[in-house]
Amino acid sequence: MSVCESVENSSENPSFARRWLAIVGRCSIGVTRSFLGKIGSVFLLLAEATQIAFKGFFLPGHKLGKEALFFQMVRVGIKAIPIVILIQMAIGMILPLQMYPKLAEFGQADQIATINAIAGFRELGPLMTAIILSGFAGASIAAELGTMVTSEEIEALEASALNPVRFLVVPRLLATVLMTVMLTVIADVVMVFSGVLTGMKLGLDPDTYYQMSVSAVNLTGFVTGLVKAAVYGTLIGLIACHLGLSVKPWQGSEGVGQATTNTVVYSIVAIVISAAIFTMIFYSYGLFN
């Protein structure tokens, strides 16, 4: 009997089919339950952090530590400026060089400035900045919080009646959001500037290139890019803090390493999916017309 015939005969067996359906069903239910549980935990963390931040900004008795916030902003964002500039400068040079031969065939080489500016401000600026910060800041936050869990520092805070979300999560989350937005502005400027330099190398007039770049991006395109950056920063901070705090004390360095790796992977997946959702929403409402 051939392998195909044995598979067909076994698949005709009702007990065999029921057994595999049960396995698939249990796996699907388990994965779905785990996924929804993680989503729920992240939203609960966001709700608690938002409540604490709101009280810190508006209620006198619940002030946030400015020193901790500024320290996290420097660690998360300021130190990432060189790598953001390097990546965006490279992208700002790659796009014109890739587009120039084909656009020059139709006499539309000047449109390189328009395409480069629109791509940078609407999508590539916030997207690439967020991806960089997912590895630069997200992994660092997850590793730091995970190490605190394994060394029982979180338990020490709770034993001292100190809320870990207030003193550990909120400064890191706010710093990630603010610095993602600020770095996105730097990324947009760098991308246009590097495009001007590349255009000069290709024989394009720099003044014309600059004017076309400015006219291509309106206030709506700039603001939508910053909105995306704020959401990306929120996703990075939430995922990093949640996975870092989810490390179990007995997992040790293995749990910290797994949380760090998962932070980068989950953050990039969440960023790309949210970018697609934002693009569909903005186009459906005609914000990019």
BALUMLUM-431929 format. One record per residue (C-alpha): residue number from 1; residue in one letter; x negated, y, z negated. Coordinates in Angstrom, 3 decimals. Each point is the difference from the previous one (the first is absolute). Layout:
// residues N
  pos  code         X         Y         Z
  NUM     A         X         Y         Z
...
//
This chain:
// residues 289
  pos  code         X         Y         Z
    1     M     0.000     0.000     0.000
    2     S    -1.355     3.417     0.945
    3     V    -0.455     2.858    -2.426
    4     C     2.779     2.029     1.659
    5     E     2.457    -2.908    -0.302
    6     S    -0.867    -0.508    -3.666
    7     V     0.554     3.702    -0.696
    8     E     3.335    -0.095     1.852
    9     N     1.121    -3.098    -1.910
   10     S    -1.049     1.444    -3.339
   11     S     1.692     3.310     0.753
   12     E     3.226    -1.889     0.750
   13     N    -0.080    -1.402    -3.522
   14     P     2.406     2.138    -2.087
   15     S    -2.085    -0.381    -3.157
   16     F    -3.100     1.185     1.857
   17     A     1.801     3.076     1.345
   18     R     1.529     0.814    -3.387
   19     R    -3.362    -0.380    -1.689
   20     W    -1.718     2.449     2.357
   21     L     2.896     2.456    -0.162
   22     A    -0.223    -0.107    -3.788
   23     I    -3.744     0.673     0.116
   24     V     0.413     2.914     2.421
   25     G     2.886     1.379    -2.037
   26     R    -1.909    -0.162    -3.286
   27     C    -3.056     1.648     1.562
   28     S     2.108     2.756     1.579
   29     I     1.837     0.680    -3.242
   30     G    -3.252     0.037    -1.949
   31     V    -1.738     2.386     2.396
   32     T     3.033     2.288     0.179
   33     R     0.390     0.039    -3.771
   34     S    -3.705     0.776    -0.482
   35     F     0.090     2.763     2.615
   36     L     3.117     1.618    -1.447
   37     G    -1.469    -0.267    -3.482
   38     K    -3.130     1.862     1.077
   39     I     2.042     2.666     1.790
   40     G     2.151     0.437    -3.093
   41     S    -3.039     0.275    -2.271
   42     V    -1.537     2.648     2.245
   43     F     3.211     2.042     0.009
   44     L     0.278    -0.249    -3.790
   45     L    -3.575     1.224    -0.293
   46     L     0.807     2.879     2.368
   47     A     3.094     0.924    -2.009
   48     E    -1.901     0.022    -3.286
   49     A    -2.926     1.953     1.440
   50     T     2.366     2.539     1.593
   51     Q     1.834     0.482    -3.281
   52     I    -3.250     0.534    -1.900
   53     A    -1.352     2.394     2.636
   54     F     3.274     1.970     0.027
   55     K    -0.101     0.372    -3.784
   56     G    -3.659     0.972     0.130
   57     F     0.647     2.785     2.506
   58     F     3.177     1.452    -1.507
   59     L     0.117    -0.900    -3.701
   60     P    -2.497     1.689    -2.366
   61     G    -0.357    -2.993    -2.308
   62     H    -0.970    -2.453     2.761
   63     K    -2.971     1.614     1.702
   64     L    -2.144    -2.015     2.372
   65     G    -3.739    -0.141    -0.447
   66     K    -1.404     2.399     2.592
   67     E    -3.540    -1.202    -0.602
   68     A     0.975    -3.585     0.827
   69     L     1.859     1.143     3.119
   70     F    -2.915     2.103     1.272
   71     F    -2.428    -2.834    -0.719
   72     Q     2.097    -2.426     2.030
   73     M     0.373     2.527     2.829
   74     V    -3.778     0.327     0.224
   75     R    -0.532    -3.758    -0.188
   76     V     2.788    -0.892     2.406
   77     G    -0.111     2.854     2.495
   78     I    -3.009     2.269    -0.155
   79     K    -2.466    -2.853     0.305
   80     A     1.944    -1.338     2.993
   81     I    -0.379     3.207     2.051
   82     P    -3.214    -1.072     1.820
   83     I     1.419    -3.327     1.163
   84     V     3.288     1.639     1.082
   85     I    -1.906     2.606     2.016
   86     L    -2.194    -2.676     1.586
   87     I     2.930    -2.219     1.024
   88     Q     2.174     2.840     1.324
   89     M    -2.899     1.516     1.929
   90     A    -0.609    -3.347     1.666
   91     I     3.691    -0.372     0.892
   92     G     0.145     3.571     1.272
   93     M    -2.838    -0.841     2.376
   94     I     1.235    -3.435     1.049
   95     L     3.470     1.088     1.145
   96     P    -1.159     2.708     2.478
   97     L    -2.706    -2.244     1.402
   98     Q     2.501    -2.819     0.542
   99     M     2.687     2.220     1.544
  100     Y    -2.122     2.304     2.159
  101     P    -0.686    -2.289     3.021
  102     K     3.661    -0.866     0.561
  103     L     1.358     3.510    -0.662
  104     A    -2.663     1.534     2.242
  105     E     1.289    -2.110     2.918
  106     F     3.307     1.895    -0.211
  107     G    -1.547     3.382    -0.698
  108     Q     1.291     0.031    -3.592
  109     A    -3.281    -0.110    -1.898
  110     D     1.067     3.009    -2.097
  111     Q     2.796    -2.091    -1.507
  112     I    -2.628    -1.827    -2.033
  113     A     0.259     2.830    -2.519
  114     T     3.765    -0.410    -0.291
  115     I    -0.131    -3.774    -0.444
  116     N    -2.872     0.144    -2.466
  117     A     1.674     2.654    -2.157
  118     I     3.419    -1.680    -0.035
  119     A    -1.480    -3.418    -0.790
  120     G    -2.137     1.436    -2.780
  121     F     2.572     2.158    -1.783
  122     R     2.970    -2.315     0.356
  123     E    -1.545    -3.419    -0.505
  124     L    -3.747    -0.615    -0.016
  125     G    -0.857     2.633    -2.593
  126     P     2.210    -1.298    -2.817
  127     L    -0.230    -3.643     1.097
  128     M    -3.787    -0.260     0.139
  129     T    -0.385     2.040    -3.194
  130     A     2.355    -2.340    -1.830
  131     I    -1.767    -3.106     1.301
  132     I    -3.335     1.405    -1.149
  133     L     1.379     0.813    -3.440
  134     S     1.576    -3.440    -0.319
  135     G    -3.501    -1.436    -0.065
  136     F    -1.771     2.936    -1.597
  137     A     2.478     0.858    -2.766
  138     G     2.534    -2.835    -0.139
  139     A    -2.546    -2.749    -0.517
  140     S    -1.818     2.074    -2.624
  141     I     3.196     0.696    -1.962
  142     A     1.093    -3.636     0.070
  143     A    -3.428    -1.226    -1.112
  144     E    -0.184     2.568    -2.786
  145     L     3.456    -0.748    -1.408
  146     G    -0.493    -3.740     0.408
  147     T    -3.247     0.182    -1.950
  148     M     1.789     1.945    -2.732
  149     V     2.577    -2.776    -0.226
  150     T    -2.578    -2.796    -0.241
  151     S    -1.987     1.912    -2.613
  152     E     3.229     0.567    -1.980
  153     E    -0.246     3.785     0.210
  154     I     3.633     0.201     1.119
  155     E     1.078    -1.945    -3.078
  156     A    -2.045     2.371    -2.144
  157     L     1.851     2.984     1.491
  158     E     3.373    -1.609    -0.616
  159     A    -1.017    -0.901    -3.553
  160     S    -0.834     3.675    -0.545
  161     A     3.503     0.975     1.216
  162     L    -1.433     1.503     3.205
  163     N     1.830    -0.587     3.274
  164     P    -2.415    -1.409     2.635
  165     V     2.189     1.350     2.806
  166     R    -0.310     3.547    -1.312
  167     F    -3.749    -0.045    -0.642
  168     L    -1.172    -2.347     2.772
  169     V     2.542    -0.240     2.810
  170     V     1.350     3.547     0.314
  171     P    -3.383     1.774     0.443
  172     R    -1.132    -2.532     2.589
  173     L     3.301     0.053     1.867
  174     L     0.185     3.811     0.141
  175     A    -3.645     0.244     1.009
  176     T     0.473    -2.513     2.817
  177     V     3.051     1.833     1.374
  178     L    -1.553     3.475    -0.190
  179     M    -3.333    -1.010     1.459
  180     T     1.577    -1.987     2.841
  181     V     1.855     3.156     1.059
  182     M    -3.078     2.213    -0.344
  183     L    -2.255    -2.425     1.818
  184     T     2.569    -0.256     2.790
  185     V    -0.301     3.743     0.616
  186     I    -3.788    -0.367     0.192
  187     A     0.383    -2.989     2.332
  188     D     2.284     1.970     2.345
  189     V    -2.442     2.913     0.250
  190     V    -2.988    -2.288     0.514
  191     M     1.757    -1.943     2.744
  192     V     0.842     3.161     1.951
  193     F    -3.521     1.377    -0.497
  194     S    -1.656    -3.215     1.191
  195     G     2.367    -0.010     2.972
  196     V    -1.169     3.505     0.913
  197     L    -3.621    -1.144    -0.094
  198     T     0.778    -3.018     2.162
  199     G     1.983     2.187     2.417
  200     M    -3.009     2.289     0.385
  201     K    -2.126    -3.042     0.814
  202     L     2.558    -0.986     2.660
  203     G    -0.083     3.467     1.529
  204     L     3.247     1.376    -1.469
  205     D     0.243     3.605    -1.112
  206     P    -0.110     0.089    -3.842
  207     D     2.365     2.996    -0.278
  208     T     2.574    -1.666     2.228
  209     Y    -0.370    -3.250    -1.919
  210     Y     0.544     1.789    -3.309
  211     Q     3.039     1.941     1.220
  212     M     1.629    -3.117     1.409
  213     S    -0.642    -1.853    -3.267
  214     V     1.614     2.784    -2.010
  215     S     3.014     0.233     2.302
  216     A     0.481    -3.790    -0.016
  217     V     0.518    -0.247    -3.763
  218     N     2.929     1.863    -1.525
  219     L     0.916     0.378    -3.654
  220     T     2.286    -3.029     0.130
  221     G    -2.765    -2.288     1.212
  222     F    -2.371     1.277    -2.663
  223     V     2.528    -0.360    -2.837
  224     T     1.105    -3.479     1.058
  225     G    -3.631    -1.082    -0.078
  226     L    -0.368     1.305    -3.557
  227     V     3.225    -1.754    -1.033
  228     K    -1.408    -3.258     1.333
  229     A    -3.251     0.630    -1.876
  230     A     1.861     0.547    -3.280
  231     V     1.941    -3.258     0.435
  232     Y    -3.161    -1.898     0.940
  233     G    -1.766     1.343    -3.086
  234     T     2.936    -1.037    -2.164
  235     L    -0.085    -3.521     1.430
  236     I    -3.746    -0.326    -0.566
  237     G     0.179     1.242    -3.584
  238     L     3.009    -2.129    -0.917
  239     I    -1.328    -3.208     1.525
  240     A    -3.449     0.474    -1.534
  241     C     1.335     0.779    -3.480
  242     H     2.583    -2.796     0.097
  243     L    -2.434    -2.688     1.121
  244     G    -2.664     1.212    -2.422
  245     L     2.376    -0.147    -2.959
  246     S     1.362    -3.362     1.191
  247     V    -3.325    -1.739    -0.650
  248     K     0.269    -2.454    -2.877
  249     P    -2.560     0.223    -2.823
  250     W    -1.079    -3.646     0.486
  251     Q    -0.640     0.396     3.741
  252     G    -3.261     1.874    -0.508
  253     S    -2.092     1.149     2.936
  254     E     1.878    -2.295     2.390
  255     G     3.286     1.776    -0.714
  256     V    -1.629     3.410     0.381
  257     G    -1.491    -0.990     3.351
  258     Q     3.305    -1.382     1.243
  259     A     1.851     3.160    -1.066
  260     T    -2.579     2.160     1.773
  261     T     0.262    -1.982     3.229
  262     N     3.796    -0.083    -0.090
  263     T     0.120     3.749    -0.598
  264     V    -1.816     0.745     3.242
  265     V     2.026    -2.527     2.010
  266     Y     3.401     0.966    -1.414
  267     S    -0.752     3.708     0.276
  268     I    -0.947    -0.190     3.669
  269     V     3.054    -2.134     0.806
  270     A     2.296     2.407    -1.874
  271     I    -1.596     3.020     1.694
  272     V     0.367    -1.393     3.514
  273     I     3.611    -1.110    -0.590
  274     S     0.943     3.378    -1.490
  275     A    -1.705     1.747     2.932
  276     A     2.195    -1.933     2.419
  277     I     3.117     0.803    -2.047
  278     F    -0.885     3.700    -0.170
  279     T    -0.619     0.161     3.744
  280     M     3.381    -1.574     0.796
  281     I     1.782     2.338    -2.418
  282     F    -1.707     3.144     1.286
  283     Y     0.629    -0.878     3.628
  284     S     3.630    -0.915    -0.681
  285     Y     0.547     3.448    -1.508
  286     G    -1.881     1.738     2.823
  287     L    -2.742     1.438    -2.190
  288     F    -2.655    -0.806     2.590
  289     N     1.828     1.426     3.016
//
